[in-house]
Amino acid sequence: MARVDKVKINKGLVESRMSVVGLGSQLDLAEVAGLDYPNLNRILNGAAFASQTLGKLSKALKCHPAELIE
Protein backbone atom coordinates (compact mmCIF):
# COMPACT_ATOMS: atom_id res chain seq x y z
CA MET A 1 0.00 0.00 0.00
CA ALA A 2 1.32 3.48 -0.90
CA ARG A 3 2.12 5.87 1.89
CA VAL A 4 0.18 9.14 1.92
CA ASP A 5 1.90 12.10 3.51
CA LYS A 6 -0.13 14.29 5.83
CA VAL A 7 -1.69 17.28 4.11
CA LYS A 8 -0.72 20.61 5.66
CA ILE A 9 -1.84 24.19 5.28
CA ASN A 10 0.81 26.50 3.84
CA LYS A 11 1.15 28.97 6.72
CA GLY A 12 3.22 31.44 4.69
CA LEU A 13 0.60 31.58 1.97
CA VAL A 14 -2.17 32.03 4.53
CA GLU A 15 -0.29 34.96 6.07
CA SER A 16 0.25 36.47 2.63
CA ARG A 17 -3.45 36.13 1.75
CA MET A 18 -4.41 37.62 5.12
CA SER A 19 -2.52 40.76 4.15
CA VAL A 20 -4.19 40.86 0.72
CA VAL A 21 -7.72 40.63 2.17
CA GLY A 22 -7.00 43.04 5.03
CA LEU A 23 -6.85 40.68 7.98
CA GLY A 24 -4.25 41.76 10.51
CA SER A 25 -3.98 38.68 12.68
CA GLN A 26 -4.81 35.00 13.02
CA LEU A 27 -7.47 36.04 15.50
CA ASP A 28 -9.11 38.18 12.79
CA LEU A 29 -8.90 35.27 10.35
CA ALA A 30 -10.45 32.88 12.87
CA GLU A 31 -13.36 35.28 13.41
CA VAL A 32 -14.02 35.86 9.70
CA ALA A 33 -13.71 32.14 8.90
CA GLY A 34 -15.92 31.11 11.82
CA LEU A 35 -13.19 29.02 13.44
CA ASP A 36 -11.97 28.68 16.99
CA TYR A 37 -8.65 30.57 17.31
CA PRO A 38 -6.73 27.81 19.16
CA ASN A 39 -7.84 25.29 16.52
CA LEU A 40 -6.79 27.62 13.68
CA ASN A 41 -3.40 28.09 15.31
CA ARG A 42 -2.90 24.32 15.60
CA ILE A 43 -3.89 23.83 11.95
CA LEU A 44 -1.44 26.51 10.79
CA ASN A 45 1.26 24.72 12.75
CA GLY A 46 0.67 21.36 11.08
CA ALA A 47 -2.31 19.73 12.82
CA ALA A 48 -4.88 17.74 10.87
CA PHE A 49 -8.02 19.49 9.68
CA ALA A 50 -11.38 18.73 8.11
CA SER A 51 -12.25 19.58 4.52
CA GLN A 52 -14.93 21.96 5.83
CA THR A 53 -12.22 23.90 7.64
CA LEU A 54 -10.24 24.23 4.43
CA GLY A 55 -13.37 25.55 2.75
CA LYS A 56 -13.94 28.13 5.48
CA LEU A 57 -10.33 29.30 5.27
CA SER A 58 -10.36 29.59 1.49
CA LYS A 59 -13.63 31.54 1.58
CA ALA A 60 -12.26 33.95 4.21
CA LEU A 61 -9.01 34.36 2.27
CA LYS A 62 -10.81 34.64 -1.10
CA CYS A 63 -8.80 31.92 -2.82
CA HIS A 64 -9.16 28.35 -4.07
CA PRO A 65 -8.75 25.67 -1.36
CA ALA A 66 -5.93 23.98 -3.28
CA GLU A 67 -3.87 27.16 -3.02
CA LEU A 68 -3.68 26.76 0.76
CA ILE A 69 -2.23 23.25 0.77
CA GLU A 70 1.52 22.59 0.90
PyMOL Python script that loads the backbone (N, CA, C, O; Angstrom):
from pymol import cmd

cmd.read_pdbstr("""\
ATOM      1  N   MET A   1       0.846  -1.169   0.000  1.00  0.00           N
ATOM      2  CA  MET A   1       0.000   0.000   0.000  1.00  0.00           C
ATOM      3  C   MET A   1       0.899   1.242   0.000  1.00  0.00           C
ATOM      4  O   MET A   1       1.901   1.287   0.714  1.00  0.00           O
ATOM      5  N   ALA A   2       0.539   2.244  -0.799  1.00  0.00           N
ATOM      6  CA  ALA A   2       1.317   3.476  -0.896  1.00  0.00           C
ATOM      7  C   ALA A   2       1.117   4.329   0.344  1.00  0.00           C
ATOM      8  O   ALA A   2       0.028   4.384   0.916  1.00  0.00           O
ATOM      9  N   ARG A   3       2.174   4.982   0.739  1.00  0.00           N
ATOM     10  CA  ARG A   3       2.117   5.869   1.893  1.00  0.00           C
ATOM     11  C   ARG A   3       1.615   7.242   1.449  1.00  0.00           C
ATOM     12  O   ARG A   3       2.058   7.779   0.433  1.00  0.00           O
ATOM     13  N   VAL A   4       0.692   7.798   2.216  1.00  0.00           N
ATOM     14  CA  VAL A   4       0.177   9.135   1.922  1.00  0.00           C
ATOM     15  C   VAL A   4       0.695  10.079   2.993  1.00  0.00           C
ATOM     16  O   VAL A   4       0.455   9.873   4.183  1.00  0.00           O
ATOM     17  N   ASP A   5       1.406  11.117   2.565  1.00  0.00           N
ATOM     18  CA  ASP A   5       1.896  12.103   3.512  1.00  0.00           C
ATOM     19  C   ASP A   5       0.744  12.957   4.018  1.00  0.00           C
ATOM     20  O   ASP A   5      -0.246  13.168   3.318  1.00  0.00           O
ATOM     21  N   LYS A   6       0.885  13.436   5.221  1.00  0.00           N
ATOM     22  CA  LYS A   6      -0.131  14.292   5.832  1.00  0.00           C
ATOM     23  C   LYS A   6      -0.229  15.610   5.068  1.00  0.00           C
ATOM     24  O   LYS A   6       0.784  16.225   4.735  1.00  0.00           O
ATOM     25  N   VAL A   7      -1.442  16.026   4.801  1.00  0.00           N
ATOM     26  CA  VAL A   7      -1.687  17.283   4.112  1.00  0.00           C
ATOM     27  C   VAL A   7      -1.596  18.416   5.133  1.00  0.00           C
ATOM     28  O   VAL A   7      -2.159  18.328   6.224  1.00  0.00           O
ATOM     29  N   LYS A   8      -0.885  19.474   4.766  1.00  0.00           N
ATOM     30  CA  LYS A   8      -0.722  20.613   5.659  1.00  0.00           C
ATOM     31  C   LYS A   8      -1.141  21.895   4.958  1.00  0.00           C
ATOM     32  O   LYS A   8      -1.101  22.004   3.733  1.00  0.00           O
ATOM     33  N   ILE A   9      -1.544  22.856   5.770  1.00  0.00           N
ATOM     34  CA  ILE A   9      -1.842  24.192   5.277  1.00  0.00           C
ATOM     35  C   ILE A   9      -0.529  24.954   5.146  1.00  0.00           C
ATOM     36  O   ILE A   9       0.330  24.872   6.023  1.00  0.00           O
ATOM     37  N   ASN A  10      -0.376  25.688   4.062  1.00  0.00           N
ATOM     38  CA  ASN A  10       0.810  26.501   3.837  1.00  0.00           C
ATOM     39  C   ASN A  10       0.665  27.796   4.636  1.00  0.00           C
ATOM     40  O   ASN A  10      -0.008  28.729   4.198  1.00  0.00           O
ATOM     41  N   LYS A  11       1.297  27.846   5.804  1.00  0.00           N
ATOM     42  CA  LYS A  11       1.154  28.973   6.716  1.00  0.00           C
ATOM     43  C   LYS A  11       1.623  30.283   6.080  1.00  0.00           C
ATOM     44  O   LYS A  11       0.987  31.321   6.264  1.00  0.00           O
ATOM     45  N   GLY A  12       2.714  30.241   5.344  1.00  0.00           N
ATOM     46  CA  GLY A  12       3.221  31.442   4.691  1.00  0.00           C
ATOM     47  C   GLY A  12       2.227  31.999   3.691  1.00  0.00           C
ATOM     48  O   GLY A  12       2.038  33.213   3.607  1.00  0.00           O
ATOM     49  N   LEU A  13       1.597  31.128   2.939  1.00  0.00           N
ATOM     50  CA  LEU A  13       0.604  31.582   1.974  1.00  0.00           C
ATOM     51  C   LEU A  13      -0.621  32.150   2.683  1.00  0.00           C
ATOM     52  O   LEU A  13      -1.179  33.156   2.246  1.00  0.00           O
ATOM     53  N   VAL A  14      -1.036  31.518   3.763  1.00  0.00           N
ATOM     54  CA  VAL A  14      -2.174  32.028   4.535  1.00  0.00           C
ATOM     55  C   VAL A  14      -1.865  33.436   5.031  1.00  0.00           C
ATOM     56  O   VAL A  14      -2.705  34.330   4.927  1.00  0.00           O
ATOM     57  N   GLU A  15      -0.672  33.635   5.568  1.00  0.00           N
ATOM     58  CA  GLU A  15      -0.292  34.960   6.072  1.00  0.00           C
ATOM     59  C   GLU A  15      -0.251  35.983   4.944  1.00  0.00           C
ATOM     60  O   GLU A  15      -0.653  37.130   5.138  1.00  0.00           O
ATOM     61  N   SER A  16       0.224  35.590   3.785  1.00  0.00           N
ATOM     62  CA  SER A  16       0.250  36.474   2.628  1.00  0.00           C
ATOM     63  C   SER A  16      -1.172  36.856   2.203  1.00  0.00           C
ATOM     64  O   SER A  16      -1.455  38.024   1.938  1.00  0.00           O
ATOM     65  N   ARG A  17      -2.056  35.867   2.141  1.00  0.00           N
ATOM     66  CA  ARG A  17      -3.449  36.127   1.751  1.00  0.00           C
ATOM     67  C   ARG A  17      -4.157  36.990   2.799  1.00  0.00           C
ATOM     68  O   ARG A  17      -4.997  37.820   2.453  1.00  0.00           O
ATOM     69  N   MET A  18      -3.821  36.798   4.073  1.00  0.00           N
ATOM     70  CA  MET A  18      -4.414  37.622   5.122  1.00  0.00           C
ATOM     71  C   MET A  18      -4.126  39.095   4.847  1.00  0.00           C
ATOM     72  O   MET A  18      -5.002  39.948   4.989  1.00  0.00           O
ATOM     73  N   SER A  19      -2.912  39.377   4.459  1.00  0.00           N
ATOM     74  CA  SER A  19      -2.523  40.755   4.152  1.00  0.00           C
ATOM     75  C   SER A  19      -3.317  41.284   2.964  1.00  0.00           C
ATOM     76  O   SER A  19      -3.779  42.425   2.983  1.00  0.00           O
ATOM     77  N   VAL A  20      -3.478  40.462   1.934  1.00  0.00           N
ATOM     78  CA  VAL A  20      -4.195  40.861   0.720  1.00  0.00           C
ATOM     79  C   VAL A  20      -5.658  41.199   1.026  1.00  0.00           C
ATOM     80  O   VAL A  20      -6.198  42.166   0.487  1.00  0.00           O
ATOM     81  N   VAL A  21      -6.295  40.411   1.884  1.00  0.00           N
ATOM     82  CA  VAL A  21      -7.717  40.634   2.175  1.00  0.00           C
ATOM     83  C   VAL A  21      -7.942  41.549   3.379  1.00  0.00           C
ATOM     84  O   VAL A  21      -9.085  41.777   3.776  1.00  0.00           O
ATOM     85  N   GLY A  22      -6.876  42.066   3.953  1.00  0.00           N
ATOM     86  CA  GLY A  22      -7.002  43.044   5.030  1.00  0.00           C
ATOM     87  C   GLY A  22      -7.216  42.483   6.420  1.00  0.00           C
ATOM     88  O   GLY A  22      -7.790  43.153   7.279  1.00  0.00           O
ATOM     89  N   LEU A  23      -6.761  41.264   6.651  1.00  0.00           N
ATOM     90  CA  LEU A  23      -6.853  40.676   7.982  1.00  0.00           C
ATOM     91  C   LEU A  23      -5.501  40.824   8.678  1.00  0.00           C
ATOM     92  O   LEU A  23      -4.477  40.384   8.154  1.00  0.00           O
ATOM     93  N   GLY A  24      -5.499  41.439   9.849  1.00  0.00           N
ATOM     94  CA  GLY A  24      -4.245  41.757  10.513  1.00  0.00           C
ATOM     95  C   GLY A  24      -3.666  40.680  11.406  1.00  0.00           C
ATOM     96  O   GLY A  24      -2.492  40.739  11.774  1.00  0.00           O
ATOM     97  N   SER A  25      -4.481  39.694  11.757  1.00  0.00           N
ATOM     98  CA  SER A  25      -3.978  38.676  12.684  1.00  0.00           C
ATOM     99  C   SER A  25      -4.714  37.351  12.476  1.00  0.00           C
ATOM    100  O   SER A  25      -5.749  37.285  11.812  1.00  0.00           O
ATOM    101  N   GLN A  26      -4.146  36.306  13.062  1.00  0.00           N
ATOM    102  CA  GLN A  26      -4.806  35.003  13.021  1.00  0.00           C
ATOM    103  C   GLN A  26      -6.140  35.065  13.757  1.00  0.00           C
ATOM    104  O   GLN A  26      -7.083  34.362  13.393  1.00  0.00           O
ATOM    105  N   LEU A  27      -6.224  35.889  14.776  1.00  0.00           N
ATOM    106  CA  LEU A  27      -7.474  36.043  15.505  1.00  0.00           C
ATOM    107  C   LEU A  27      -8.550  36.625  14.585  1.00  0.00           C
ATOM    108  O   LEU A  27      -9.699  36.184  14.611  1.00  0.00           O
ATOM    109  N   ASP A  28      -8.171  37.622  13.769  1.00  0.00           N
ATOM    110  CA  ASP A  28      -9.106  38.185  12.788  1.00  0.00           C
ATOM    111  C   ASP A  28      -9.547  37.122  11.794  1.00  0.00           C
ATOM    112  O   ASP A  28     -10.731  37.014  11.473  1.00  0.00           O
ATOM    113  N   LEU A  29      -8.583  36.332  11.304  1.00  0.00           N
ATOM    114  CA  LEU A  29      -8.905  35.270  10.350  1.00  0.00           C
ATOM    115  C   LEU A  29      -9.859  34.262  10.964  1.00  0.00           C
ATOM    116  O   LEU A  29     -10.833  33.860  10.328  1.00  0.00           O
ATOM    117  N   ALA A  30      -9.587  33.851  12.195  1.00  0.00           N
ATOM    118  CA  ALA A  30     -10.455  32.883  12.870  1.00  0.00           C
ATOM    119  C   ALA A  30     -11.881  33.407  12.952  1.00  0.00           C
ATOM    120  O   ALA A  30     -12.835  32.666  12.712  1.00  0.00           O
ATOM    121  N   GLU A  31     -12.025  34.685  13.292  1.00  0.00           N
ATOM    122  CA  GLU A  31     -13.359  35.276  13.414  1.00  0.00           C
ATOM    123  C   GLU A  31     -14.086  35.307  12.073  1.00  0.00           C
ATOM    124  O   GLU A  31     -15.252  34.920  11.988  1.00  0.00           O
ATOM    125  N   VAL A  32     -13.400  35.767  11.024  1.00  0.00           N
ATOM    126  CA  VAL A  32     -14.022  35.861   9.697  1.00  0.00           C
ATOM    127  C   VAL A  32     -14.359  34.468   9.154  1.00  0.00           C
ATOM    128  O   VAL A  32     -15.393  34.286   8.511  1.00  0.00           O
ATOM    129  N   ALA A  33     -13.497  33.495   9.410  1.00  0.00           N
ATOM    130  CA  ALA A  33     -13.713  32.141   8.901  1.00  0.00           C
ATOM    131  C   ALA A  33     -14.695  31.337   9.755  1.00  0.00           C
ATOM    132  O   ALA A  33     -15.149  30.270   9.340  1.00  0.00           O
ATOM    133  N   GLY A  34     -15.019  31.841  10.937  1.00  0.00           N
ATOM    134  CA  GLY A  34     -15.917  31.108  11.816  1.00  0.00           C
ATOM    135  C   GLY A  34     -15.253  29.921  12.482  1.00  0.00           C
ATOM    136  O   GLY A  34     -15.876  28.882  12.705  1.00  0.00           O
ATOM    137  N   LEU A  35     -13.964  30.093  12.798  1.00  0.00           N
ATOM    138  CA  LEU A  35     -13.194  29.019  13.437  1.00  0.00           C
ATOM    139  C   LEU A  35     -12.764  29.438  14.831  1.00  0.00           C
ATOM    140  O   LEU A  35     -12.673  30.627  15.137  1.00  0.00           O
ATOM    141  N   ASP A  36     -12.506  28.460  15.659  1.00  0.00           N
ATOM    142  CA  ASP A  36     -11.974  28.679  16.991  1.00  0.00           C
ATOM    143  C   ASP A  36     -10.491  29.034  16.850  1.00  0.00           C
ATOM    144  O   ASP A  36      -9.751  28.313  16.179  1.00  0.00           O
ATOM    145  N   TYR A  37     -10.043  30.132  17.471  1.00  0.00           N
ATOM    146  CA  TYR A  37      -8.651  30.566  17.309  1.00  0.00           C
ATOM    147  C   TYR A  37      -7.624  29.486  17.680  1.00  0.00           C
ATOM    148  O   TYR A  37      -6.705  29.243  16.899  1.00  0.00           O
ATOM    149  N   PRO A  38      -7.747  28.832  18.843  1.00  0.00           N
ATOM    150  CA  PRO A  38      -6.734  27.809  19.161  1.00  0.00           C
ATOM    151  C   PRO A  38      -6.658  26.698  18.107  1.00  0.00           C
ATOM    152  O   PRO A  38      -5.575  26.202  17.796  1.00  0.00           O
ATOM    153  N   ASN A  39      -7.814  26.313  17.563  1.00  0.00           N
ATOM    154  CA  ASN A  39      -7.842  25.288  16.519  1.00  0.00           C
ATOM    155  C   ASN A  39      -7.159  25.800  15.252  1.00  0.00           C
ATOM    156  O   ASN A  39      -6.374  25.075  14.641  1.00  0.00           O
ATOM    157  N   LEU A  40      -7.446  27.033  14.853  1.00  0.00           N
ATOM    158  CA  LEU A  40      -6.792  27.620  13.681  1.00  0.00           C
ATOM    159  C   LEU A  40      -5.284  27.638  13.868  1.00  0.00           C
ATOM    160  O   LEU A  40      -4.539  27.289  12.952  1.00  0.00           O
ATOM    161  N   ASN A  41      -4.836  28.037  15.032  1.00  0.00           N
ATOM    162  CA  ASN A  41      -3.400  28.091  15.307  1.00  0.00           C
ATOM    163  C   ASN A  41      -2.767  26.707  15.187  1.00  0.00           C
ATOM    164  O   ASN A  41      -1.681  26.569  14.624  1.00  0.00           O
ATOM    165  N   ARG A  42      -3.429  25.696  15.707  1.00  0.00           N
ATOM    166  CA  ARG A  42      -2.904  24.315  15.599  1.00  0.00           C
ATOM    167  C   ARG A  42      -2.823  23.888  14.135  1.00  0.00           C
ATOM    168  O   ARG A  42      -1.834  23.289  13.713  1.00  0.00           O
ATOM    169  N   ILE A  43      -3.860  24.195  13.364  1.00  0.00           N
ATOM    170  CA  ILE A  43      -3.886  23.832  11.945  1.00  0.00           C
ATOM    171  C   ILE A  43      -2.741  24.506  11.199  1.00  0.00           C
ATOM    172  O   ILE A  43      -2.073  23.870  10.382  1.00  0.00           O
ATOM    173  N   LEU A  44      -2.510  25.785  11.472  1.00  0.00           N
ATOM    174  CA  LEU A  44      -1.439  26.513  10.788  1.00  0.00           C
ATOM    175  C   LEU A  44      -0.058  26.015  11.197  1.00  0.00           C
ATOM    176  O   LEU A  44       0.935  26.286  10.522  1.00  0.00           O
ATOM    177  N   ASN A  45      -0.005  25.284  12.306  1.00  0.00           N
ATOM    178  CA  ASN A  45       1.259  24.718  12.754  1.00  0.00           C
ATOM    179  C   ASN A  45       1.357  23.219  12.486  1.00  0.00           C
ATOM    180  O   ASN A  45       2.171  22.523  13.093  1.00  0.00           O
ATOM    181  N   GLY A  46       0.508  22.722  11.559  1.00  0.00           N
ATOM    182  CA  GLY A  46       0.672  21.356  11.079  1.00  0.00           C
ATOM    183  C   GLY A  46      -0.336  20.323  11.538  1.00  0.00           C
ATOM    184  O   GLY A  46      -0.229  19.159  11.151  1.00  0.00           O
ATOM    185  N   ALA A  47      -1.318  20.705  12.355  1.00  0.00           N
ATOM    186  CA  ALA A  47      -2.310  19.734  12.824  1.00  0.00           C
ATOM    187  C   ALA A  47      -3.272  19.343  11.690  1.00  0.00           C
ATOM    188  O   ALA A  47      -3.430  20.069  10.709  1.00  0.00           O
ATOM    189  N   ALA A  48      -3.892  18.207  11.853  1.00  0.00           N
ATOM    190  CA  ALA A  48      -4.878  17.736  10.875  1.00  0.00           C
ATOM    191  C   ALA A  48      -6.104  18.645  10.894  1.00  0.00           C
ATOM    192  O   ALA A  48      -6.379  19.322  11.885  1.00  0.00           O
ATOM    193  N   PHE A  49      -6.832  18.647   9.785  1.00  0.00           N
ATOM    194  CA  PHE A  49      -8.017  19.494   9.676  1.00  0.00           C
ATOM    195  C   PHE A  49      -9.043  18.835   8.777  1.00  0.00           C
ATOM    196  O   PHE A  49      -8.714  17.962   7.973  1.00  0.00           O
ATOM    197  N   ALA A  50     -10.284  19.258   8.917  1.00  0.00           N
ATOM    198  CA  ALA A  50     -11.378  18.730   8.107  1.00  0.00           C
ATOM    199  C   ALA A  50     -11.492  19.516   6.811  1.00  0.00           C
ATOM    200  O   ALA A  50     -11.051  20.662   6.727  1.00  0.00           O
ATOM    201  N   SER A  51     -12.084  18.893   5.805  1.00  0.00           N
ATOM    202  CA  SER A  51     -12.255  19.577   4.519  1.00  0.00           C
ATOM    203  C   SER A  51     -13.127  20.819   4.672  1.00  0.00           C
ATOM    204  O   SER A  51     -12.932  21.800   3.954  1.00  0.00           O
ATOM    205  N   GLN A  52     -14.089  20.792   5.599  1.00  0.00           N
ATOM    206  CA  GLN A  52     -14.932  21.962   5.827  1.00  0.00           C
ATOM    207  C   GLN A  52     -14.102  23.147   6.324  1.00  0.00           C
ATOM    208  O   GLN A  52     -14.372  24.296   5.977  1.00  0.00           O
ATOM    209  N   THR A  53     -13.103  22.854   7.129  1.00  0.00           N
ATOM    210  CA  THR A  53     -12.216  23.902   7.644  1.00  0.00           C
ATOM    211  C   THR A  53     -11.438  24.528   6.506  1.00  0.00           C
ATOM    212  O   THR A  53     -11.279  25.747   6.458  1.00  0.00           O
ATOM    213  N   LEU A  54     -10.957  23.718   5.600  1.00  0.00           N
ATOM    214  CA  LEU A  54     -10.239  24.227   4.430  1.00  0.00           C
ATOM    215  C   LEU A  54     -11.153  25.131   3.613  1.00  0.00           C
ATOM    216  O   LEU A  54     -10.725  26.177   3.127  1.00  0.00           O
ATOM    217  N   GLY A  55     -12.397  24.733   3.465  1.00  0.00           N
ATOM    218  CA  GLY A  55     -13.369  25.545   2.746  1.00  0.00           C
ATOM    219  C   GLY A  55     -13.607  26.889   3.412  1.00  0.00           C
ATOM    220  O   GLY A  55     -13.682  27.916   2.739  1.00  0.00           O
ATOM    221  N   LYS A  56     -13.726  26.884   4.731  1.00  0.00           N
ATOM    222  CA  LYS A  56     -13.936  28.127   5.475  1.00  0.00           C
ATOM    223  C   LYS A  56     -12.732  29.056   5.329  1.00  0.00           C
ATOM    224  O   LYS A  56     -12.891  30.263   5.142  1.00  0.00           O
ATOM    225  N   LEU A  57     -11.534  28.491   5.413  1.00  0.00           N
ATOM    226  CA  LEU A  57     -10.325  29.302   5.267  1.00  0.00           C
ATOM    227  C   LEU A  57     -10.220  29.897   3.870  1.00  0.00           C
ATOM    228  O   LEU A  57      -9.906  31.078   3.716  1.00  0.00           O
ATOM    229  N   SER A  58     -10.480  29.086   2.857  1.00  0.00           N
ATOM    230  CA  SER A  58     -10.359  29.588   1.486  1.00  0.00           C
ATOM    231  C   SER A  58     -11.401  30.664   1.203  1.00  0.00           C
ATOM    232  O   SER A  58     -11.122  31.621   0.481  1.00  0.00           O
ATOM    233  N   LYS A  59     -12.597  30.517   1.766  1.00  0.00           N
ATOM    234  CA  LYS A  59     -13.626  31.544   1.583  1.00  0.00           C
ATOM    235  C   LYS A  59     -13.200  32.848   2.257  1.00  0.00           C
ATOM    236  O   LYS A  59     -13.330  33.921   1.667  1.00  0.00           O
ATOM    237  N   ALA A  60     -12.697  32.761   3.478  1.00  0.00           N
ATOM    238  CA  ALA A  60     -12.262  33.951   4.212  1.00  0.00           C
ATOM    239  C   ALA A  60     -11.082  34.634   3.531  1.00  0.00           C
ATOM    240  O   ALA A  60     -10.955  35.858   3.564  1.00  0.00           O
ATOM    241  N   LEU A  61     -10.215  33.824   2.908  1.00  0.00           N
ATOM    242  CA  LEU A  61      -9.010  34.364   2.267  1.00  0.00           C
ATOM    243  C   LEU A  61      -9.216  34.636   0.779  1.00  0.00           C
ATOM    244  O   LEU A  61      -8.296  35.066   0.084  1.00  0.00           O
ATOM    245  N   LYS A  62     -10.439  34.380   0.295  1.00  0.00           N
ATOM    246  CA  LYS A  62     -10.809  34.641  -1.102  1.00  0.00           C
ATOM    247  C   LYS A  62      -9.839  34.000  -2.100  1.00  0.00           C
ATOM    248  O   LYS A  62      -9.281  34.659  -2.977  1.00  0.00           O
ATOM    249  N   CYS A  63      -9.664  32.673  -1.923  1.00  0.00           N
ATOM    250  CA  CYS A  63      -8.797  31.915  -2.817  1.00  0.00           C
ATOM    251  C   CYS A  63      -9.348  30.496  -2.963  1.00  0.00           C
ATOM    252  O   CYS A  63     -10.285  30.109  -2.264  1.00  0.00           O
ATOM    253  N   HIS A  64      -8.765  29.739  -3.868  1.00  0.00           N
ATOM    254  CA  HIS A  64      -9.158  28.346  -4.068  1.00  0.00           C
ATOM    255  C   HIS A  64      -8.551  27.498  -2.956  1.00  0.00           C
ATOM    256  O   HIS A  64      -7.406  27.733  -2.570  1.00  0.00           O
ATOM    257  N   PRO A  65      -9.288  26.516  -2.430  1.00  0.00           N
ATOM    258  CA  PRO A  65      -8.754  25.671  -1.358  1.00  0.00           C
ATOM    259  C   PRO A  65      -7.391  25.045  -1.668  1.00  0.00           C
ATOM    260  O   PRO A  65      -6.534  24.955  -0.788  1.00  0.00           O
ATOM    261  N   ALA A  66      -7.191  24.618  -2.906  1.00  0.00           N
ATOM    262  CA  ALA A  66      -5.926  23.979  -3.278  1.00  0.00           C
ATOM    263  C   ALA A  66      -4.727  24.908  -3.105  1.00  0.00           C
ATOM    264  O   ALA A  66      -3.603  24.447  -2.908  1.00  0.00           O
ATOM    265  N   GLU A  67      -4.965  26.207  -3.179  1.00  0.00           N
ATOM    266  CA  GLU A  67      -3.874  27.164  -3.017  1.00  0.00           C
ATOM    267  C   GLU A  67      -3.306  27.159  -1.602  1.00  0.00           C
ATOM    268  O   GLU A  67      -2.159  27.551  -1.388  1.00  0.00           O
ATOM    269  N   LEU A  68      -4.099  26.719  -0.649  1.00  0.00           N
ATOM    270  CA  LEU A  68      -3.684  26.763   0.764  1.00  0.00           C
ATOM    271  C   LEU A  68      -2.911  25.529   1.223  1.00  0.00           C
ATOM    272  O   LEU A  68      -2.375  25.503   2.330  1.00  0.00           O
ATOM    273  N   ILE A  69      -2.857  24.515   0.374  1.00  0.00           N
ATOM    274  CA  ILE A  69      -2.226  23.248   0.770  1.00  0.00           C
ATOM    275  C   ILE A  69      -0.764  23.214   0.330  1.00  0.00           C
ATOM    276  O   ILE A  69      -0.419  23.603  -0.786  1.00  0.00           O
ATOM    277  N   GLU A  70       0.086  22.736   1.245  1.00  0.00           N
ATOM    278  CA  GLU A  70       1.516  22.591   0.902  1.00  0.00           C
ATOM    279  C   GLU A  70       1.697  21.432  -0.028  1.00  0.00           C
ATOM    280  O   GLU A  70       2.820  21.139  -0.437  1.00  0.00           O
TER     281      GLU A  70
END
""", "prot")
cmd.dss("prot")
cmd.show_as("cartoon", "prot")
cmd.util.cbc("prot")
cmd.orient("prot")
